[in-house]
Amino acid sequence: MTDTLRVTVFDYGAGNLHSLVKALEIGGAAVRIETDPATAVRDTEALILPGVGAFAPAADRLAPGLAAMRAALLGGLPTLGICLGMQLLFDASDEGPGAGLGIVPGRVSRLTAARVPQIGWNRLDEVRDPLLAAAALSVAYYANSFVGRPTPEGVSYVTAWSEHDGDRFPAAVRRGNVIGTQFHPEKSSAPGVAFIRAFLTVAAARSQV
């Protein structure tokens, strides 16, 4: 990237964002952390919805600026939602009250597997997102108890799948410039960092159009 890409991380106030910010900076981004959802989508070239926290408090933090953020995402703002951030792309969650962004039709529910939470490495299959393929990201790191369950309409946005103890769920989704990963790319070794770098490269190219 010739110019430094301006990236905003929307902070739900739930935890340490150090590893994510570091991965973004390694990818060449200038990162700011923003707690106001409407401000988070202004004066930025890409948005990150991080994977730390629980749905209800995150949705509560999102609520005052939900309409503004949803409009920005549907308007083409490059966005990467990680773990909880991906779940916020859905309509709602069984984990707690509050509305998601409604980018991917469906609802978040608890894994039906015997072993919950899922913590550790898991394979991706049926990968059809070119950024995942380019990064050779076939195994990724998970730390989750809940997953997105798309409606039949929402299934068209699923770009990779994983399975945990017989429960098959979306590993990644994509709608336009909005990408969600149930796994943590920032913790998924070199291929995960390569995926983040690829996302930033695409966002930078769009900002120069």
Secondary structure, 3 states (H helix, E strand, C coil): CCCCEEEEEECCCCCCCHHHHHHHHHCCEEEEEECCHHHHCCCCCEEEECCCCCHHHHHHHHHHHHHHHHHHHHCCCCEEEECHHHHCCCCEECCECCCCCCCCCEEEEECCCCCCCEEEEEECECCCCHHHHHCCCCEEEEEECEEEEECCCHHHHEEEEEEECCEEEEEEEEECCEEEECCCHHHCHHHHHHHHHHHHHHHHHHHCC
